[in-house]
Amino acid sequence: MRIRTAEEKDMPQLLAIYNYEVEYGISTFDLKPKSMEERMGWYQEHNTGNHPLLVAEIDGKAVGYASLSSYRPKEAYAGTTELSLYVDQHYRQRGIAGQLGASILKLARTRSDIHTVISVITGGNQASLHLHEQLGFVHCGTIKEVGLKFGKLLDIENYQIMV
């Protein structure tokens, strides 16, 4: 496996990974699959400024990604980024998420324009909660029943790491 900066050629696979979670998972509160046009707008917001986008590649195929995005639009949040981490369902439980997370945090630590990384995790996503704790994130609080997906009200768990 190789971890590298995402390229435009990766977008069909990154879109498929994300849309799988939209349709079948609880890792995102999006309810409708994204179009390539929508996701290209997201792609254009990355690998610029303090918003890196990394992919895990196996046999020439992007099988997971980690991104740091704007946490909130107000200027005072400029040094705070939000982590997103997704792995293709066929490549899970191989340590890919951990390597992606460690790689993007290592990159964040080299930047003077990133102070803290936030991760908002759906309650009950034990794999993600455990991964973030292994990466050194600290639990900052639970917000109850803020998302309705698959007919169930879901909590979010807020995690933070200072870099």
C-alpha positions as CSV (number, residue, x, y, z in Angstrom):
1,M,0.0,0.0,0.0
2,R,1.1,3.5,-0.8
3,I,-0.2,6.7,0.7
4,R,0.0,9.7,-1.6
5,T,-1.7,13.0,-2.4
6,A,-5.0,12.5,-4.2
7,E,-5.2,13.2,-7.9
8,E,-8.2,14.0,-10.1
9,K,-7.9,10.5,-11.6
10,D,-8.9,9.1,-8.1
11,M,-12.2,10.8,-8.0
12,P,-14.4,8.0,-9.5
13,Q,-13.2,5.7,-6.7
14,L,-13.4,8.3,-4.0
15,L,-16.9,9.1,-5.1
16,A,-17.9,5.4,-5.0
17,I,-16.4,5.0,-1.5
18,Y,-18.2,8.0,-0.2
19,N,-21.6,7.2,-1.8
20,Y,-21.4,3.7,-0.4
21,E,-21.5,5.2,3.1
22,V,-24.2,7.6,2.1
23,E,-26.4,4.7,1.0
24,Y,-25.5,2.0,3.5
25,G,-23.5,3.4,6.4
26,I,-23.7,5.9,9.2
27,S,-20.3,7.5,8.8
28,T,-22.0,10.5,7.0
29,F,-25.3,12.1,7.5
30,D,-25.7,12.8,3.8
31,L,-28.8,11.0,2.7
32,K,-28.5,11.3,-1.1
33,P,-25.5,10.1,-3.1
34,K,-23.3,12.8,-4.5
35,S,-22.8,13.5,-8.2
36,M,-19.3,13.6,-9.7
37,E,-19.9,17.3,-10.2
38,E,-20.6,17.9,-6.5
39,R,-17.6,15.8,-5.5
40,M,-15.3,17.6,-7.9
41,G,-16.2,20.8,-6.1
42,W,-15.2,19.2,-2.9
43,Y,-12.0,17.9,-4.5
44,Q,-11.1,21.5,-5.7
45,E,-11.3,22.7,-2.1
46,H,-8.5,20.2,-1.1
47,N,-4.7,20.1,-1.6
48,T,-4.7,23.8,-1.2
49,G,-4.0,25.8,1.9
50,N,-4.4,23.7,5.0
51,H,-6.8,21.2,3.5
52,P,-4.7,18.1,2.3
53,L,-6.4,15.1,0.7
54,L,-4.5,11.8,0.8
55,V,-5.4,8.4,-0.7
56,A,-4.3,4.9,0.1
57,E,-3.5,3.1,-3.1
58,I,-3.3,-0.6,-3.6
59,D,-2.4,-2.1,-7.1
60,G,-3.0,1.3,-8.7
61,K,-6.5,1.8,-7.1
62,A,-7.5,4.3,-4.5
63,V,-9.0,2.2,-1.7
64,G,-9.4,4.9,1.0
65,Y,-8.9,8.6,1.7
66,A,-8.3,11.1,4.5
67,S,-9.0,14.8,4.2
68,L,-8.7,17.8,6.3
69,S,-11.4,20.4,5.5
70,S,-12.7,23.6,6.9
71,Y,-14.2,23.1,10.3
72,R,-16.5,26.2,10.1
73,P,-16.6,29.1,7.7
74,K,-15.9,31.9,10.2
75,E,-12.3,33.3,9.9
76,A,-11.4,32.6,13.5
77,Y,-11.6,28.9,12.8
78,A,-8.9,29.1,10.1
79,G,-6.4,27.0,12.1
80,T,-9.0,24.3,12.9
81,T,-9.6,21.5,10.4
82,E,-12.1,18.6,10.3
83,L,-10.9,15.1,9.5
84,S,-12.8,12.8,7.2
85,L,-11.6,9.3,6.8
86,Y,-13.2,6.6,4.5
87,V,-12.1,3.2,3.4
88,D,-13.6,1.1,0.6
89,Q,-15.8,-1.6,2.2
90,H,-13.8,-4.4,0.5
91,Y,-10.5,-3.1,2.1
92,R,-11.5,-2.6,5.7
93,Q,-9.9,-4.2,8.8
94,R,-6.5,-4.1,7.1
95,G,-5.0,-1.1,9.0
96,I,-5.6,1.3,6.1
97,A,-7.6,3.8,8.1
98,G,-5.0,3.9,10.8
99,Q,-2.2,4.5,8.3
100,L,-4.2,7.2,6.5
101,G,-5.0,8.9,9.8
102,A,-1.4,8.8,11.1
103,S,-0.2,10.1,7.7
104,I,-2.6,13.1,7.6
105,L,-1.9,14.0,11.2
106,K,1.9,13.8,10.5
107,L,1.3,16.2,7.6
108,A,-0.8,18.5,9.8
109,R,2.0,18.7,12.4
110,T,4.4,20.1,9.8
111,R,2.1,23.0,9.0
112,S,2.0,26.2,11.0
113,D,-1.5,27.0,9.7
114,I,-3.1,24.0,11.5
115,H,-3.5,24.1,15.2
116,T,-6.2,21.5,15.9
117,V,-8.0,18.7,14.1
118,I,-11.6,17.9,14.9
119,S,-13.4,14.7,14.1
120,V,-17.2,14.3,14.3
121,I,-18.1,10.6,14.6
122,T,-21.5,9.1,14.5
123,G,-22.4,7.5,17.9
124,G,-22.1,3.7,17.7
125,N,-19.4,3.7,15.1
126,Q,-17.1,1.7,17.4
127,A,-14.3,1.2,14.8
128,S,-14.0,4.9,14.2
129,L,-14.2,5.8,17.9
130,H,-11.4,3.3,18.6
131,L,-9.3,4.4,15.7
132,H,-9.4,8.1,16.9
133,E,-8.5,7.1,20.4
134,Q,-5.5,5.2,19.1
135,L,-4.5,8.2,17.0
136,G,-4.5,10.3,20.2
137,F,-7.7,12.2,19.8
138,V,-9.6,13.2,23.0
139,H,-13.4,12.9,23.4
140,C,-14.9,16.4,23.8
141,G,-18.5,15.6,24.1
142,T,-21.6,14.0,22.8
143,I,-24.5,15.7,21.1
144,K,-27.6,13.6,21.3
145,E,-30.0,12.6,18.5
146,V,-28.9,15.2,15.9
147,G,-29.2,13.1,12.8
148,L,-32.0,11.0,11.4
149,K,-30.7,8.2,9.2
150,F,-32.3,4.8,8.4
151,G,-35.2,5.7,10.6
152,K,-33.0,6.1,13.7
153,L,-32.0,9.2,15.6
154,L,-28.2,9.3,15.9
155,D,-25.8,11.0,18.2
156,I,-22.4,12.5,17.3
157,E,-19.2,12.2,19.2
158,N,-16.8,15.1,19.0
159,Y,-13.1,14.4,19.1
160,Q,-10.1,16.7,19.0
161,I,-6.3,16.5,18.7
162,M,-3.9,19.4,19.0
163,V,-1.1,19.2,16.4
